Amino acid sequence: MEYKAGYELALQTIKEIPDITAMAGTNDMVALGIRDALVITAL
């Protein structure tokens, strides 16, 4: 659940703020979801 939350929230954030320069996760699983969303969107 944490991975999915990080992933989905990161995708939403990237859509809303395309020039974002940093994101932080509250734990490793959230951070991995964020990382994968960034990789998918090639940021």
The first five atom37 places (N, CA, C, CB, O) and aatype in JSON, in Angstrom:
{
  "aatype": [12, 6, 18, 11, 0, 7, 18, 6, 10, 0, 10, 5, 16, 9, 11, 6, 9, 14, 3, 9, 16, 0, 12, 0, 7, 16, 2, 3, 12, 19, 0, 10, 7, 9, 1, 3, 0, 10, 19, 9, 16, 0, 10],
  "atom_mask": [
    [1, 1, 1, 1, 1],
    [1, 1, 1, 1, 1],
    [1, 1, 1, 1, 1],
    [1, 1, 1, 1, 1],
    [1, 1, 1, 1, 1],
    [1, 1, 1, 0, 1],
    [1, 1, 1, 1, 1],
    [1, 1, 1, 1, 1],
    [1, 1, 1, 1, 1],
    [1, 1, 1, 1, 1],
    [1, 1, 1, 1, 1],
    [1, 1, 1, 1, 1],
    [1, 1, 1, 1, 1],
    [1, 1, 1, 1, 1],
    [1, 1, 1, 1, 1],
    [1, 1, 1, 1, 1],
    [1, 1, 1, 1, 1],
    [1, 1, 1, 1, 1],
    [1, 1, 1, 1, 1],
    [1, 1, 1, 1, 1],
    [1, 1, 1, 1, 1],
    [1, 1, 1, 1, 1],
    [1, 1, 1, 1, 1],
    [1, 1, 1, 1, 1],
    [1, 1, 1, 0, 1],
    [1, 1, 1, 1, 1],
    [1, 1, 1, 1, 1],
    [1, 1, 1, 1, 1],
    [1, 1, 1, 1, 1],
    [1, 1, 1, 1, 1],
    [1, 1, 1, 1, 1],
    [1, 1, 1, 1, 1],
    [1, 1, 1, 0, 1],
    [1, 1, 1, 1, 1],
    [1, 1, 1, 1, 1],
    [1, 1, 1, 1, 1],
    [1, 1, 1, 1, 1],
    [1, 1, 1, 1, 1],
    [1, 1, 1, 1, 1],
    [1, 1, 1, 1, 1],
    [1, 1, 1, 1, 1],
    [1, 1, 1, 1, 1],
    [1, 1, 1, 1, 1]
  ],
  "atom_positions": [
    [[0.81, -1.2, 0.0], [0.0, 0.0, 0.0], [0.86, 1.27, 0.0], [-0.93, 0.0, 1.2], [0.53, 2.23, -0.69]],
    [[1.93, 1.28, 0.75], [2.77, 2.47, 0.82], [3.45, 2.75, -0.51], [3.82, 2.32, 1.93], [3.54, 3.9, -0.95]],
    [[3.94, 1.69, -1.16], [4.57, 1.85, -2.48], [3.59, 2.48, -3.45], [5.08, 0.49, -3.01], [3.92, 3.44, -4.15]],
    [[2.39, 1.92, -3.5], [1.37, 2.4, -4.43], [1.01, 3.85, -4.15], [0.12, 1.52, -4.36], [0.82, 4.64, -5.07]],
    [[0.9, 4.2, -2.89], [0.57, 5.58, -2.51], [1.67, 6.54, -2.98], [0.38, 5.7, -0.99], [1.37, 7.59, -3.55]],
    [[2.92, 6.19, -2.74], [4.02, 7.03, -3.19], [4.05, 7.18, -4.7], [0.0, 0.0, 0.0], [4.26, 8.27, -5.22]],
    [[3.82, 6.07, -5.39], [3.81, 6.07, -6.85], [2.7, 6.97, -7.4], [3.65, 4.65, -7.38], [2.95, 7.84, -8.24]],
    [[1.48, 6.75, -6.93], [0.34, 7.5, -7.44], [0.41, 8.98, -7.09], [-0.96, 6.91, -6.91], [0.1, 9.83, -7.92]],
    [[0.82, 9.29, -5.87], [0.93, 10.69, -5.48], [2.05, 11.4, -6.24], [1.17, 10.8, -3.98], [1.93, 12.58, -6.56]],
    [[3.13, 10.69, -6.52], [4.21, 11.29, -7.29], [3.74, 11.58, -8.72], [5.44, 10.35, -7.32], [4.03, 12.66, -9.25]],
    [[3.03, 10.66, -9.33], [2.51, 10.9, -10.69], [1.58, 12.1, -10.7], [1.78, 9.66, -11.21], [1.66, 12.94, -11.6]],
    [[0.71, 12.18, -9.72], [-0.22, 13.31, -9.62], [0.54, 14.63, -9.44], [-1.21, 13.1, -8.45], [0.22, 15.63, -10.07]],
    [[1.54, 14.6, -8.58], [2.33, 15.81, -8.33], [3.08, 16.24, -9.58], [3.32, 15.57, -7.19], [3.15, 17.44, -9.88]],
    [[3.65, 15.29, -10.31], [4.38, 15.61, -11.54], [3.45, 16.25, -12.56], [5.03, 14.34, -12.14], [3.85, 17.17, -13.27]],
    [[2.21, 15.78, -12.64], [1.24, 16.36, -13.57], [0.89, 17.79, -13.17], [-0.03, 15.51, -13.64], [0.76, 18.67, -14.02]],
    [[0.73, 18.02, -11.86], [0.33, 19.33, -11.37], [1.48, 20.33, -11.33], [-0.27, 19.2, -10.0], [1.28, 21.52, -11.55]],
    [[2.7, 19.84, -11.04], [3.87, 20.71, -10.93], [5.0, 20.09, -11.77], [4.32, 20.88, -9.41], [5.9, 19.45, -11.22]],
    [[4.95, 20.27, -13.09], [5.92, 19.59, -13.96], [7.37, 20.03, -13.76], [5.54, 19.81, -15.38], [8.28, 19.29, -14.13]],
    [[7.59, 21.19, -13.19], [8.97, 21.65, -12.98], [9.46, 21.42, -11.55], [9.08, 23.12, -13.33], [10.35, 22.12, -11.08]],
    [[8.87, 20.45, -10.87], [9.26, 20.12, -9.5], [10.72, 19.67, -9.47], [8.34, 19.01, -8.91], [11.19, 19.0, -10.39]],
    [[11.43, 20.04, -8.42], [12.86, 19.72, -8.35], [13.2, 18.71, -7.26], [13.65, 20.97, -8.13], [14.33, 18.21, -7.22]],
    [[12.26, 18.4, -6.36], [12.56, 17.45, -5.29], [11.28, 16.84, -4.75], [13.34, 18.14, -4.15], [10.21, 17.46, -4.77]],
    [[11.4, 15.61, -4.26], [10.32, 14.92, -3.56], [10.96, 14.14, -2.42], [9.49, 13.98, -4.52], [12.12, 13.74, -2.51]],
    [[10.21, 13.92, -1.36], [10.71, 13.14, -0.23], [9.63, 12.15, 0.19], [11.12, 14.06, 0.96], [8.44, 12.46, 0.15]],
    [[10.06, 10.96, 0.59], [9.14, 9.94, 1.08], [9.29, 9.76, 2.57], [0.0, 0.0, 0.0], [10.36, 9.98, 3.13]],
    [[8.21, 9.36, 3.22], [8.23, 9.19, 4.67], [8.91, 7.89, 5.09], [6.82, 9.21, 5.21], [9.29, 7.73, 6.25]],
    [[9.06, 6.96, 4.15], [9.79, 5.72, 4.44], [10.3, 5.13, 3.12], [8.87, 4.69, 5.2], [10.06, 5.68, 2.05]],
    [[11.0, 4.02, 3.21], [11.63, 3.43, 2.03], [10.63, 3.03, 0.95], [12.45, 2.23, 2.43], [10.88, 3.24, -0.23]],
    [[9.51, 2.45, 1.34], [8.55, 1.97, 0.35], [7.91, 3.14, -0.4], [7.47, 1.12, 1.02], [7.71, 3.06, -1.61]],
    [[7.58, 4.2, 0.3], [7.03, 5.39, -0.35], [8.08, 5.97, -1.3], [6.59, 6.45, 0.7], [7.75, 6.35, -2.43]],
    [[9.32, 6.05, -0.84], [10.39, 6.59, -1.67], [10.61, 5.75, -2.93], [11.69, 6.67, -0.87], [10.88, 6.31, -3.99]],
    [[10.49, 4.45, -2.83], [10.62, 3.59, -4.01], [9.48, 3.84, -5.01], [10.64, 2.11, -3.6], [9.7, 3.84, -6.22]],
    [[8.29, 4.06, -4.51], [7.17, 4.41, -5.39], [7.41, 5.73, -6.1], [0.0, 0.0, 0.0], [7.12, 5.86, -7.29]],
    [[7.93, 6.71, -5.36], [8.26, 8.0, -5.95], [9.33, 7.82, -7.03], [8.74, 9.0, -4.86], [9.21, 8.37, -8.12]],
    [[10.36, 7.06, -6.71], [11.45, 6.83, -7.66], [10.93, 6.21, -8.95], [12.52, 5.94, -7.04], [11.28, 6.65, -10.04]],
    [[10.1, 5.2, -8.82], [9.57, 4.53, -10.02], [8.7, 5.47, -10.84], [8.77, 3.28, -9.62], [8.74, 5.42, -12.07]],
    [[7.93, 6.31, -10.2], [7.12, 7.28, -10.95], [8.01, 8.26, -11.7], [6.17, 8.06, -9.99], [7.72, 8.63, -12.84]],
    [[9.11, 8.67, -11.08], [10.05, 9.56, -11.75], [10.72, 8.87, -12.93], [11.11, 10.06, -10.76], [10.93, 9.49, -13.97]],
    [[11.07, 7.61, -12.77], [11.7, 6.86, -13.86], [10.72, 6.71, -15.03], [12.16, 5.46, -13.36], [11.09, 6.89, -16.19]],
    [[9.48, 6.39, -14.72], [8.46, 6.21, -15.78], [8.26, 7.5, -16.57], [7.12, 5.77, -15.16], [8.09, 7.46, -17.79]],
    [[8.27, 8.63, -15.88], [8.04, 9.92, -16.56], [9.34, 10.53, -17.07], [7.35, 10.9, -15.62], [9.32, 11.63, -17.61]],
    [[10.45, 9.83, -16.9], [11.77, 10.25, -17.39], [12.22, 11.59, -16.84], [11.76, 10.32, -18.89], [12.78, 12.42, -17.56]],
    [[11.98, 11.82, -15.55], [12.46, 13.06, -14.9], [13.72, 12.79, -14.14], [11.41, 13.64, -13.97], [14.28, 13.71, -13.53]]
  ]
}
